[in-house]
Amino acid sequence: MPDAKLYSLLPHRRAIRLLRIKSGTGKKGIQITLETFDLDSKTQFTALSYVWGDATSQRKITCNGHKKLITRNLWGVLSQLKKQRFDCLLWVDAICINQNDEEEKSFQVAMMRDIYKRAAKVIFWLGEQGRYDEDAVNLMREFFKRYPKRLDLERNRVKTLKEMGLSYFDQRWYGWASLCCRPWFRRAWIVQEFLNAKESVFMSGALEISSKLLVHCGYATGVCVAIREAVLGHSTGAHEIEKYILRFQALRIYQFADDIRIFDLWCWSQQLEATDTRDRVFALLSIQTAVNMDMIDYRKDEATVYTEIAIKALSIPVPRITSTGNTVLTSTHRVHTNDMRRVSRFLACKFRSPQSSNLPSWVPDWKPIGFWFVPLTRYYTGTATFTYPYDHAIVKDKTLSISGIFWDEPEIIIDSTPYMDQLSQTIAGKDSDNQKTAKYMLDWMYQCYIEAMSISLRSVEKVDSGRFCRAMAFGVHLEKTVTPDKDYMKGFQALYRKFESLTGKARYHPSFLQSYSEPSCHGEVYESRFSELSAGRKFCVTKKRHLAWVPKETKPTDRICLLAGCAVPFAVRPVGQQYELLGDCYRDDMVEEKGLEIPREPYLFEFL
């Protein structure tokens, strides 16, 4: 029966539909009623958060006397609630929104933040109960009693399970891993649904799990190395579970955030999935208070949506200083911002891929790229400022104009290995072909070392082993270090030795490795920084004899520039008199949290 018979036009823009499950025997199947209510009224209702599941696998229910098809996963939720004699009003997007009406869908989706905020309770449905779920929850409860606070977890980051009073051989870790891998945690919409819920509970079949407990223990999996190893060790899908762990961490962190930047939303979106690629933006916009929900419009195509959010990320109208020193207001067709870090962080989200060809080069692509790409502005937060007057950021006709200078050029670019984008799996020994990968990485690391050391032969510039090892970790500070260069060298050795343990002795060794036989207390941090930041980038030597990392699409004919207000340099590609933005770069003279003051007159770059 066509859905058109179920849905009449909503009376106004704040109206919603709510359903009620009819009680009765299972012989009649699932029967529901659907009614219209004012969202701003005091009507009490529960909202459901779930995974739609396979759209081709459907079951029938009866809605207001008409047959309606829903996904098997949603049918499972309603069936479980019926067994529990759930008689409250319920909001379910697939039923309460007319999915065939694009206009209604747009304004209803724009209201979802309010819907989840106004719900008396939100149910997060994880699916049918698994065999080990109850055991996992019991283990989580034991752990939570020991470490009830977030700070407690972070203090135990490097402790062993034995020191934490836990056993690696406890089979309940398998259930813990299984819960972490539920498809619910990769949905794009979970962020707004979770953060806007004032009261919530997770359900795995009939098993109810406290939201506080599950998210707390998921966060523990991310920050406590021993727990992560235990969970990974009891899981057959180690690569996938690493992604889920990151999602857990983000949920826990965002609980404490007053507002979330569009930059952070883009980073978060890499780990999420959506059937409609526009939902990767729409699902996250509702937790960004600076964004007008009117942007949500399913009549717009993907490129338009991505470009509009990019302009929004840059757009705060402010006064600007002219070359004569006078202050003028920007015209209506120009967009300026006085938040320099806003521009820096957002442009650093740019990862160029063949899929992005229909977008302006400066617009971040929200589609998944197959690996975890970390913008350098996560660690480098300073800004570049000019002593001369400059225009900071102007957007007109999809062209971004921003002041900057040419800073350097790539000279020797060392191709990244085909395995670097998934390097964390090799380091953990979880890659299915890690012996081949490790051998490739050892040869690659030695090639980088030789090119770095050869700088001293080609110029008066001196490059020592400490500088090289620091550059391989992108110059990011190691924790509690007293002798930085020595600790960078120990960290590099730990990484090198780990690859050797996977493949046997390397053919070549950087000479300095022989000096450090003791294990490094910073090895895990060094490995982590290298694996997360090298993904999507290539190591290179620049014409000014610096060690650098550039976007993987960079060619020797490209340029490295500093842009006004940006914390990191960017690789750009000349296209006639204009440029394409390739992505952020690292150079070995960069310092975390330290800005640059540039006493040169800037050039106005126009990015297509």
Secondary structure, 3 states (H helix, E strand, C coil): CCHHHCCCCCCCCCEEEEEEECCCCHHHCCEEEEEEEECCCCCCCEEEECCCCCCCCEEEEEECCEEEEEEHHHHHHHHHHHHCCCCCCEECHHHHCCCCCHHHHHHHHHCHHHHHHHCCEEEEEEECCCCCHHHHHHHHHHHHHHCCCHHHHHHCCCCCCCCCCCCCCCCHHHHHHHHHCCHHHHECCHHHHHHHCCCEEEEECCEEEEHHHHHHHHHHHHHCHHHHHHHHHCCCCHHHHHHHHHHHHHHHHHCCCCCCCHHHHHHHHCCCECCCCCHHHHHHHCCCCCCCHHHCCCCCCHHHHHHHHHHHHHCCCCEEECCCCCEEECCCCCCCCCCHHHHHHHHCCCCCCHHHCCCCCCCCCCCCCCCCCCCHHHCCCCCEEECCCCCCCEEECCEEEEEEEEEECEEEEECCCCCHHHHHHHHCCCCCCHHHHHHHHHHHHHHHHHHHHCHHHHCCCCCCHHHHHHHHCCCCCCCCCCCHHHHHHHHHHHHHHHHHHHHCCCCCCCHHHHHCCCCCCCHHHHHHHHHHHHCCEEEEEECCCCEEEEECCCCCCCEEEEECCCCCCEEEEEECCEEEEEEECEECCCCCCCCEEECCCCEEEEEC
